[in-house]
Amino acid sequence: MNRFFVSTPIGFENTALLEMKEVWPYLLGKDAKTHSLSFPEVTVHMGGLEFETEMFQALQLNFFLKTANRVLLRMTSFRTKDLPKFYQKFKSLPWKEFLQNGNVEWEVAAQKSRLNNEKRLQESAEKALAEIFQGQSGEVPCASIYIRMEDDLCTISLDATGEHMHKRGWSVLKGEAPMRETIAAELLRELIGEATPGEVASVTLCDPMMGSGTFLTEARALWAGQFQRDFAFKQWKKCPKLFLSPSFAFNYELPVRAPFKSLIGFDINDEMPEIAQKNFEEVESQLKAYQRAEFQSQAHQFSVQDALNPKVDGLPGSLWMVVNPPYGERLPVAGKGGLKTLAAELCRLYKPLKLGILYPEKEKVQPAPNGYKIEKELKINNGGIRCLFTILTPL
């Protein structure tokens, strides 16, 4: 058994735990068949989940968790107040079982400890690796090592993910002020709430200010794996050979389903629908690569339109809307009350069964639009802006 930590944005911990529970029954064993390992006991911390399980199963979480930042393998945890003990403990770890060479990237944080000099901690660790690998150093870093020192407790971890998980590898183009994919996935999960997969499958999801389509691409792949991105653990010496095979994803027995019945996106910028379409096509291309004969393209429609002067007819009755509107001067309704009236206008024009809208916290929806109630408010940090994600439903 190994110990792992799945880091998440603050407030996303329970959603990541739910994702982990949902996908756990479908993970593979070393025989490339669905495993039978019991779900681990998980400790929920602020900013992540900690648990013990087999490495083979834990590494697969990289493919499926949409609201997490990264997966870390805990190499060790120990108390120390002096640098020589830290050095000896670091050097004793089985780095040669994982690393190709001694060229690594470092993430060092120290506080409330006698050893609080981050530079000296890194220099000590670098010296230990140099002695272990005796000058073997690749041209580019082969891994990232995390050192955390808090209250004299040192935790050393090896990054199994690499680039932050919000970089899915399928958004080929971005619009202005794009939303992180992890945030989009979290807000979609909040919007779905307690609805069953069958109920969600009867709903059309609309983003009336879609930009490059982040909400809609995330909605398309919300319950699907992400297998074409390179993760850091694939560079480990200990990487299971199965995951290096280009066809390993064919072994999963995951249900092949698009969460929503159809997807609709509008944007007032005439460049955005084409960008969103290209991103959407990349998502579907990656899904088709492993779903093969079971793959079905998602019904969708992206168009140029002012959301507050709709020109489309026949929007379905089972309509949910989700929107991350542009803030300040970029908002088309700035002269009509701005964000404070946007929610009311969308409810009046489209009469959605659910509306999820992301506002700066100071622009709180108050009161709810006529005929609607505030079902949920969730605090979100969106690009450094303190926001509220408010979900409205009809009375």
C-alpha positions in Angstrom: 0.0 0.0 0.0 1.1 3.6 -0.7 -0.2 6.8 0.7 -1.6 9.5 -1.7 -2.9 13.0 -1.6 -5.3 14.4 -4.2 -5.0 18.2 -4.0 -8.1 20.2 -4.9 -9.1 23.9 -5.0 -10.4 25.0 -1.6 -14.0 24.0 -1.3 -13.9 21.3 -4.0 -12.9 18.5 -1.7 -16.3 16.8 -1.3 -16.9 16.9 -5.1 -13.6 15.3 -5.8 -14.4 12.6 -3.2 -17.7 12.0 -5.0 -15.9 11.7 -8.3 -13.5 9.3 -6.8 -16.3 7.1 -5.4 -18.2 7.2 -8.8 -15.2 6.0 -10.8 -13.7 3.6 -8.3 -15.7 0.5 -9.4 -14.5 0.9 -13.0 -10.7 1.2 -12.4 -8.5 -1.5 -13.7 -6.4 -4.1 -11.9 -3.0 -5.3 -13.1 -4.6 -7.9 -15.2 -6.3 -5.1 -17.3 -9.7 -6.1 -16.0 -12.0 -4.2 -13.7 -10.5 -4.5 -10.2 -12.2 -5.6 -6.9 -10.3 -3.5 -4.5 -12.4 -1.9 -1.7 -12.7 1.8 -1.6 -10.1 3.3 0.7 -10.7 5.2 3.9 -10.3 8.9 2.9 -9.4 11.8 5.2 -10.8 15.1 3.9 -8.4 18.0 4.5 -8.8 21.6 3.5 -7.5 21.5 -0.1 -7.4 17.8 -0.7 -8.0 14.1 0.1 -5.5 11.7 1.8 -5.8 7.9 1.6 -3.9 4.7 1.3 -4.3 2.2 -1.5 -2.5 0.3 -4.2 -0.4 2.5 -6.5 -1.9 0.9 -9.6 -5.4 2.1 -8.7 -4.4 5.5 -7.4 -2.5 6.5 -10.5 -5.7 6.0 -12.6 -7.4 8.8 -10.7 -5.4 11.1 -13.0 -7.6 10.0 -15.9 -10.9 10.7 -14.3 -10.9 13.4 -11.6 -12.2 16.6 -13.1 -12.3 18.9 -10.0 -8.9 18.0 -8.6 -5.5 19.8 -9.2 -3.1 16.9 -9.0 -2.3 13.5 -7.5 0.7 13.3 -5.2 2.5 10.1 -4.0 3.5 10.5 -0.4 7.1 9.3 -0.2 7.5 9.9 3.6 6.4 12.0 6.5 8.5 12.6 9.6 9.3 15.2 12.3 12.6 17.0 12.3 14.2 20.2 13.6 17.6 19.9 12.0 18.9 19.9 8.4 21.2 16.8 8.7 18.3 14.6 9.7 16.3 16.0 6.8 19.2 15.3 4.4 19.6 11.7 5.6 15.9 11.0 5.5 15.6 12.4 2.0 18.6 10.5 0.7 17.2 7.2 2.2 14.1 7.3 0.0 13.9 5.0 -3.0 14.4 7.7 -5.7 16.1 5.4 -8.1 13.0 3.3 -8.3 11.1 6.3 -9.6 13.4 8.9 -11.2 15.3 8.6 -14.5 18.0 11.0 -13.2 18.6 13.8 -10.7 17.1 16.6 -12.7 13.8 17.5 -11.0 11.7 20.5 -10.4 11.0 21.6 -6.8 8.0 22.9 -4.8 9.2 23.8 -1.3 7.1 25.4 1.4 8.0 25.8 5.1 6.2 27.6 7.9 5.9 27.4 11.7 9.0 25.2 11.9 12.6 25.4 13.0 13.6 24.5 9.5 11.8 27.3 7.7 14.5 28.3 5.2 13.1 26.9 1.9 16.2 27.6 -0.1 18.4 25.6 2.3 15.9 22.7 2.3 16.0 22.6 -1.5 19.8 22.8 -1.6 20.0 19.9 0.9 17.6 17.8 -1.2 19.5 18.7 -4.4 22.8 17.6 -2.9 21.2 14.3 -1.8 19.9 13.6 -5.3 23.2 14.5 -6.9 25.0 11.9 -4.7 22.3 9.3 -5.5 22.5 9.8 -9.2 26.2 10.6 -9.3 26.0 13.4 -11.8 23.4 11.8 -14.0 21.2 14.7 -15.1 18.8 14.8 -18.1 18.4 17.9 -20.3 14.9 18.5 -18.9 13.4 17.8 -15.5 12.1 14.2 -15.2 9.8 14.8 -12.2 8.6 17.3 -9.6 9.2 16.8 -5.9 7.1 18.5 -3.2 8.6 19.3 0.2 6.3 20.7 2.9 7.5 21.6 6.4 4.9 22.7 8.9 5.0 22.5 12.7 8.3 20.6 12.3 6.5 17.9 10.3 8.2 17.3 7.0 6.2 15.7 4.1 7.9 14.7 0.9 5.8 13.9 -2.1 6.3 12.9 -5.8 4.0 14.5 -8.3 2.1 11.9 -10.3 0.2 14.4 -12.5 2.6 16.9 -14.0 0.8 19.9 -15.5 -2.1 21.1 -13.5 -5.2 18.9 -14.1 -7.2 21.8 -15.5 -5.1 21.5 -18.6 -7.2 18.8 -20.1 -5.4 18.7 -23.5 -8.5 19.4 -25.5 -9.1 23.2 -25.4 -7.1 24.1 -28.5 -8.2 27.8 -28.4 -9.1 30.2 -25.7 -11.2 33.3 -25.5 -10.8 36.4 -23.3 -10.6 35.7 -19.5 -11.2 32.0 -19.8 -12.5 30.0 -16.8 -10.4 27.1 -15.5 -11.8 23.7 -16.5 -11.7 22.5 -12.9 -14.0 25.4 -11.8 -16.3 24.7 -14.7 -16.5 21.0 -13.8 -17.2 21.9 -10.1 -20.0 24.3 -11.0 -21.6 21.8 -13.4 -21.6 19.3 -10.6 -23.2 21.8 -8.3 -25.8 22.5 -10.9 -26.6 18.8 -11.4 -26.9 18.4 -7.6 -29.0 15.4 -6.7 -30.4 14.8 -10.2 -29.9 11.3 -11.4 -28.1 10.5 -14.7 -31.4 9.7 -16.3 -32.9 13.1 -15.3 -29.8 14.9 -16.5 -30.0 13.1 -19.8 -33.4 14.7 -20.5 -32.0 18.2 -20.1 -30.6 20.7 -22.6 -27.8 22.7 -21.2 -27.3 26.3 -22.5 -24.5 28.7 -21.9 -25.8 32.1 -23.3 -22.3 33.8 -22.9 -20.1 30.8 -23.8 -16.8 32.4 -24.8 -14.6 29.6 -25.9 -17.1 27.0 -24.6 -15.4 25.8 -21.4 -18.7 25.0 -19.7 -19.9 23.1 -22.8 -16.8 21.1 -23.4 -16.6 20.1 -19.7 -20.3 19.1 -19.8 -19.6 16.9 -22.8 -16.8 14.9 -21.0 -18.0 15.3 -17.4 -18.2 11.5 -16.8 -15.6 10.4 -19.3 -11.9 9.5 -19.0 -9.0 11.6 -20.2 -6.5 9.3 -21.7 -4.5 11.2 -24.4 -2.8 13.6 -22.0 0.7 12.7 -20.8 0.8 12.5 -17.0 4.0 12.7 -14.9 3.9 9.1 -13.6 4.4 7.8 -17.2 8.0 9.0 -16.9 8.6 7.0 -13.7 10.7 3.9 -13.8 7.9 2.3 -11.7 5.2 3.2 -14.2 2.9 0.2 -14.8 3.6 -1.0 -18.4 -0.2 -1.2 -19.1 -0.5 2.6 -19.0 2.3 3.0 -21.6 0.2 1.0 -24.1 -1.7 3.2 -26.5 -4.7 0.8 -26.3 -4.9 0.5 -22.5 -8.1 2.7 -22.4 -10.0 0.1 -24.4 -10.1 -2.1 -21.2 -12.4 0.1 -19.2 -16.0 -0.9 -18.9 -17.2 2.7 -18.2 -20.8 3.5 -19.3 -20.5 5.5 -22.5 -22.9 8.4 -22.1 -23.1 12.1 -22.7 -24.5 13.7 -19.5 -27.0 16.1 -21.2 -29.5 15.6 -24.0 -28.0 18.4 -26.0 -25.8 21.5 -25.6 -26.5 25.1 -26.8 -24.1 28.0 -26.7 -24.4 31.7 -27.7 -21.9 34.5 -27.8 -22.1 38.1 -29.0 -18.6 37.9 -30.4 -18.7 36.4 -33.9 -15.3 34.6 -33.4 -16.4 32.6 -30.4 -18.7 30.0 -31.9 -16.0 28.8 -34.3 -13.5 28.6 -31.4 -16.0 26.7 -29.2 -16.7 24.4 -32.1 -13.0 23.5 -32.6 -12.6 22.9 -28.8 -15.7 20.7 -28.8 -14.5 18.7 -31.8 -11.2 18.0 -30.1 -13.1 16.7 -27.0 -15.2 14.4 -29.2 -12.2 13.3 -31.2 -10.5 12.1 -28.0 -13.6 10.4 -26.7 -14.1 8.6 -30.0 -10.5 7.3 -29.9 -11.3 5.0 -27.0 -15.1 4.7 -27.1 -14.8 3.5 -30.7 -18.0 1.8 -31.9 -19.9 2.9 -28.8 -19.2 6.6 -29.4 -22.2 8.9 -30.3 -21.7 12.5 -31.2 -23.4 15.0 -28.8 -26.2 17.1 -30.3 -25.0 20.7 -30.0 -25.5 24.2 -31.5 -23.2 27.1 -31.1 -24.2 30.5 -32.6 -23.6 34.2 -32.7 -26.3 35.9 -30.6 -26.9 38.5 -28.0 -28.3 36.5 -25.2 -30.5 39.4 -24.1 -32.0 39.9 -27.6 -32.6 36.2 -28.5 -33.3 35.3 -32.1 -33.6 31.6 -31.8 -37.0 29.9 -31.4 -38.0 26.5 -30.0 -35.6 26.2 -27.0 -36.7 23.1 -25.1 -38.8 23.1 -22.0 -36.3 21.0 -20.1 -33.7 23.8 -20.2 -30.9 24.5 -17.7 -28.6 27.5 -18.1 -25.1 28.1 -16.8 -23.2 31.3 -17.3 -20.0 33.0 -16.3 -20.7 36.5 -17.6 -18.0 39.0 -18.5 -17.5 41.5 -15.7 -17.4 45.3 -15.7 -17.2 47.0 -19.1 -17.2 43.8 -21.0 -20.8 42.9 -19.9 -23.3 43.8 -22.7 -25.9 44.9 -20.2 -23.7 47.3 -18.3 -25.9 50.2 -19.1 -29.1 48.3 -18.0 -28.1 47.4 -14.5 -25.2 45.1 -15.2 -24.9 41.9 -13.3 -27.6 42.9 -10.8 -30.3 42.6 -13.6 -28.7 39.9 -15.7 -30.1 36.9 -13.8 -33.6 38.4 -13.9 -33.4 39.0 -17.6 -32.2 35.5 -18.4 -35.0 34.0 -16.2 -37.6 36.2 -17.9 -36.4 35.5 -21.5 -35.7 31.8 -21.3 -37.6 30.5 -18.2 -35.0 27.8 -17.4 -35.7 25.1 -14.9 -32.3 25.9 -13.4 -30.0 28.9 -13.8 -26.5 28.7 -12.4 -24.7 32.1 -12.6 -21.3 33.1 -11.4 -21.1 36.7 -10.0 -18.4 38.6 -8.1 -19.4 38.3 -4.5 -20.2 42.0 -4.2 -22.8 41.7 -7.0 -24.9 39.1 -5.0 -28.3 38.2 -6.5 -30.6 39.9 -4.2 -33.5 39.4 -4.3 -34.3 36.4 -6.5 -35.9 37.2 -9.9 -39.7 37.1 -10.0 -41.0 33.5 -10.0 -37.6 32.1 -8.9 -35.9 31.2 -5.6 -32.3 30.9 -4.7 -31.6 27.2 -4.3 -27.9 27.4 -3.5 -25.0 29.8 -3.2 -21.4 28.6 -3.4 -18.3 30.7 -2.8 -15.8 30.4 -5.6 -12.4 31.9 -6.2 -12.4 32.6 -10.0 -9.0 33.9 -11.2 -8.4 35.7 -8.0 -11.9 37.2 -7.9 -14.1 36.2 -5.0 -17.3 35.1 -6.6 -20.7 33.5 -5.7 -22.2 30.7 -7.9 -25.9 31.1 -7.4 -28.4 28.5 -8.6 -31.9 29.7 -9.2 -35.0 27.4 -9.7 -38.6 28.3 -10.3 -40.9 28.7 -7.3 
